[in-house]
Structure formats: C-alpha cells, structure tokens
C-alpha cells in the first residue's frame, strides 16, 4: 500500500492507494485543516491510526508540500512547519519517504489525467516530445514543469510564484505602484492567489490600507461583495459579485485577475517551451471557469509577440480534479515502490 499527501496552506490531504501499472487506486482519503495541527507528523499519525494501517503495510510514501525542498527537507512557505523526510521515515518506520514540492507532485498527475478531469481552453497542437508547464493559484501561487528528457517527462520543482509580478498595461502598472506602496515588493503570488484577488479587489475599490471596522466583526468595501469578517472569506464573494455584475469594480477586479493569470501562464509557456501543454491547476481556476473561458485569459496568454504563434499552438487546459496534487504524489510513490523513482 502507498501513502500519499498534498500539504497546502489551508488544507492537507492524505490518502492510501493501491499500487497499479499506471494510476494508483485510492483506498481512503481524508482532508485536514492544516493549521489546526502542530506538524505533518501529527496529521500522518492521526490518519494512519484512523485507518488501522501500520508501517509494515506501507511500501512507499510521497508527500507534496507547499514550499521549496532542499536535501529532502521542506520549509513550508505559508505554514510555520519544517518537514524532514528522513525524520518521517524513522518516526513511522517507512522505508521510502519522499518529499516533493506541491506543484512537482501535481506534475506527476498530468500524464494520467483524462476526460472530465480537464477543461480545454485551447486545443493547440501537442508536440509529444515537448515540455509541460503548470501554474496553480490557490492559497498561494504554485509553478511547476515536466521536462522531456530521454523519452519521458521528468517533473521538477519551482518557486516561481514568488518571482516579481510583470505588469503589462497602464492599469496593471497603476496597481503594482499602489501595492508596492503597501507591500514593498509585488510578487506574482501577491496578485495570483486567493489573497491576491483580495489585493486586486482592494485596489479597484480604492481601499488599499483601509483599517477594519471599529467593531472588528465585519467590514464592507462594496455592496456587491457585501460584509466580511475576514479577508480570507472574500475571494468567492468577489467572484460571485463579478459574475452577477453587482459591482463594476468587482467586475474589473476579476477581469484584472483573469488577464494577469493568463499572461503569467503564457510566460511559463515561453519559459519552459511548453509545446506539450500548459495546465492550470489549483483551487481557484475550477471555481471561475466561465471567467477563464470568456476570452481574457487566452487573449493575455497569446499576447507574446514575436512568439505569439508559438504560444497559440500550445494546448492549454484547466485541471478539474481537485485532488490532482494527491494523485500525483501517489503516482510518484507508485514509481518509488517499483524502484523507478
């Protein structure tokens, strides 16, 4: 049996999988609120106890974490955890424990995704010997890739979500200037994430730096999105307000977000020469799929002269499987169990 994990800033998934030739089959999957626990080891112990699984039953464990991995030690970016693969192996008696960057884990799922797990934004012309790029906005912004090496796709990790945001239009330049005054430096994640959408919303409403209401219980920036007690609750409210066109500034916020998302996805397509496809993962994309399909995303993706022809041929799809990171970790564990990773 295989243990797989997908540890994010908001939620963490752990799963037990049966080995298979290509795509491991899930046996049990549980979701945990990440910051309700003191460390990954606590979640793993809780999960294995709940399902009555001992270390002797596990042939391999692969866990994707939202942070950079160095020598199999990961420091999560938005969670105060340090995770050590060797320490986990000793603690739980599992022979093969491997940490992956979260987008590296997701990348392992790409070759096995099919059918209704994907929504095509641009069919393009897939080059079988090409590279693949991934981008995923959620609590943070993840970036990943699969490079075609010696006849197979090899996933790799990246922390490109924390690279500088590249403004393209006068309005985006204005937004970056306003955010720089507040944040000091504007990364791609400061725009392209759940908190990033909130930043864009505050900008379009002229509310950057506004203090919470005196009662500390609720704040209202506009009637469209309505009252909120915590900015973390805002992203779906903004999207709903924009979709219903209740507030012009909410509409602009979502349009700015979508165009910036498309532009950054196109940037990755160029950086990795992703002629085998660009995949948009994360929790946000499926929830705003109609907005991504409306045109602004792909218009910005393709606006890459003199290489607009190249990016216009790249297949682009949204990953609809909300457990793709966990699945990818299981695919990696499956390979490790067979001595292939």
Secondary structure, 3 states (H helix, E strand, C coil): CEEEEEECCCEEEEEEEECCCCCCEEEEEEEEEHHHCCCHHHHHHHHHHHCCCCHHHCCEEEEEECEEEECCEEEECCCCCEEEHHHHHHHHCCCCEEEEEHHHHHHHHHCCCCHHHEEEEECCCCCCCCCEEEEEECCCEEEEEEEEECCEEEEECCCHHHCECCCCCHHHHHHHHHHHHHHCCCEHHHCCCHHHHHHHHHHHCCCCCCCCCCCCCCEECCCCCCEECCHHHHHHHHHHHHHCCCCHHHHHHHHHHHHHHHHHHHHHHHHCCCCCEEEEEHHHHHHCHHHHHCCHHHHHHHCCCCCHHHHHCCCEEEECCCCHHHHHHHHHHHHHHCCCC
